[in-house]
Structure formats: structure tokens, C-alpha cells
Amino acid sequence: MNRMNSHEEILDALEFNHICSVLQILGAKWAFLVIAKLSNGAKRFNQLQRDAAIIKTQSLTDVLRRLEDSGIVKREVFPTVPVSVEYSLTEKGIDFLDSLKEMEKWGEKWGKDQKE
């Protein structure tokens, strides 16, 4: 293998690593649905739960924590009685929305119901 091929392989591997890191963050079972629901603005936990009724409470809690830890979702606590918590997309989360729309288009074209 010559030096150029080795360099290209390293670059390819690095690009693949970026994709893998994105999938680790967004590959959580309900991550895409939660991001889509938050794309229209901030929501409280109960609102999200109603909007995404298919998600069990613990699963929603887990995916929100994961997205918050990854900087995709912001959790804001308001000092009310009882305490209220609101979730919204961060700049990083908003920046992902265009990619999400493109993935939706790809899914419409090539999803499991489509013939190749």
C-alpha cells in the first residue's frame, strides 16, 4: 500500500468515526421523535408525553437525559410550586433539524414499504 492510500484510509476512518459518534448520540430508540416534537418549541415533560404517547415514561426520561448530556436538549427548571421543567432544543439540536428532514425524505423514498 502506498502512502497516499494510507492517508486516504485514515481520512475515511476519521469521517466514519464522526458518523459513529452522531449515531451513538442520536441512536437512542426515541431520540428522533423527541427532537421532532421539540422542533416546534419548548415543552414540559407532560406535554412531550402527550405528544409522543407511544413512549413510556421511563424511556422518555432516559432519552431526554441522554440528549441533554449530549448538548442537544436544554432542561430548564422554573422555581414554581410545584416545580416545572421545560425542555427545548439547543443550538446544536436546532442545527440537526435540517439533517432530520433529509433523513425523513430518504425514508419516504427508500423506507421499508418501498420496493427497490
VMD Tcl script that draws the C-alpha trace (Angstrom):
set ca {
  {0.00 0.00 0.00}
  {1.45 3.38 -0.90}
  {1.50 6.38 1.36}
  {-1.39 8.15 -0.40}
  {-3.76 5.22 0.03}
  {-2.87 5.01 3.71}
  {-3.61 8.72 4.15}
  {-6.96 8.37 2.36}
  {-7.88 5.39 4.51}
  {-7.13 7.39 7.66}
  {-9.31 10.26 6.44}
  {-12.10 7.82 5.57}
  {-11.85 6.25 9.03}
  {-11.98 9.67 10.71}
  {-15.09 10.63 8.74}
  {-16.67 7.31 9.67}
  {-15.84 7.98 13.34}
  {-17.79 11.25 13.15}
  {-20.81 9.41 11.81}
  {-20.49 6.76 14.52}
  {-20.34 9.41 17.24}
  {-23.50 11.04 15.86}
  {-25.28 7.69 15.82}
  {-24.23 7.00 19.40}
  {-25.90 10.23 20.49}
  {-28.96 10.09 18.27}
  {-29.33 6.34 18.02}
  {-31.35 6.12 21.23}
  {-34.68 4.48 20.48}
  {-36.87 7.59 20.67}
  {-34.30 10.37 20.12}
  {-35.54 11.35 16.66}
  {-39.16 11.54 17.80}
  {-38.28 13.69 20.82}
  {-36.19 16.03 18.67}
  {-39.03 16.31 16.16}
  {-41.54 17.09 18.93}
  {-39.24 19.79 20.35}
  {-38.68 21.33 16.91}
  {-41.87 23.38 17.38}
  {-40.65 24.92 20.62}
  {-40.11 24.21 24.30}
  {-42.35 21.70 26.05}
  {-42.87 20.45 29.55}
  {-42.41 16.76 30.28}
  {-46.16 16.07 30.39}
  {-46.67 17.86 27.07}
  {-43.96 15.73 25.49}
  {-45.50 12.63 26.98}
  {-48.90 13.50 25.49}
  {-47.42 14.44 22.11}
  {-45.38 11.24 21.96}
  {-47.80 8.90 23.71}
  {-46.08 5.85 22.23}
  {-43.06 6.45 24.52}
  {-43.18 5.02 28.03}
  {-42.43 7.45 30.87}
  {-39.08 5.91 31.82}
  {-37.96 5.74 28.18}
  {-38.83 9.41 27.69}
  {-36.89 10.31 30.83}
  {-33.88 8.30 29.63}
  {-33.82 9.79 26.13}
  {-34.22 13.34 27.47}
  {-31.26 12.79 29.82}
  {-29.16 11.37 27.01}
  {-30.00 14.26 24.69}
  {-29.34 16.76 27.47}
  {-25.97 15.14 28.28}
  {-25.09 15.38 24.58}
  {-25.99 19.06 24.35}
  {-28.95 18.51 22.01}
  {-31.65 19.38 24.54}
  {-31.71 22.02 27.26}
  {-33.54 21.34 30.52}
  {-34.76 24.47 32.31}
  {-36.19 24.34 35.83}
  {-38.61 27.07 36.90}
  {-38.95 27.88 40.63}
  {-42.71 27.46 40.77}
  {-44.85 25.42 43.13}
  {-44.83 22.69 42.06}
  {-41.52 22.98 40.22}
  {-41.93 22.98 36.47}
  {-39.34 21.79 33.99}
  {-39.23 22.71 30.34}
  {-37.24 21.06 27.56}
  {-36.08 22.77 24.38}
  {-33.58 22.24 21.61}
  {-30.18 23.86 21.97}
  {-28.40 25.46 19.03}
  {-26.80 22.07 18.44}
  {-30.24 20.43 18.38}
  {-31.72 23.05 16.07}
  {-28.75 22.63 13.75}
  {-29.64 18.94 13.41}
  {-33.19 19.60 12.16}
  {-32.16 20.00 8.51}
  {-30.43 16.62 8.65}
  {-33.53 15.12 10.25}
  {-35.68 16.45 7.39}
  {-33.28 14.96 4.84}
  {-33.41 11.62 6.64}
  {-37.20 11.78 6.52}
  {-37.07 12.37 2.75}
  {-34.72 9.42 2.35}
  {-37.03 7.28 4.47}
  {-40.03 8.24 2.35}
  {-38.18 7.23 -0.78}
  {-36.37 4.13 0.47}
  {-38.26 3.11 3.60}
  {-39.27 -0.48 4.25}
  {-42.55 -0.16 2.34}
  {-40.79 0.93 -0.85}
  {-39.64 -1.54 -3.50}
  {-36.03 -1.21 -4.63}
}
mol new
graphics top color blue
foreach p $ca { graphics top sphere $p radius 0.5 }
foreach p [lrange $ca 0 end-1] q [lrange $ca 1 end] { graphics top cylinder $p $q radius 0.2 }
display resetview
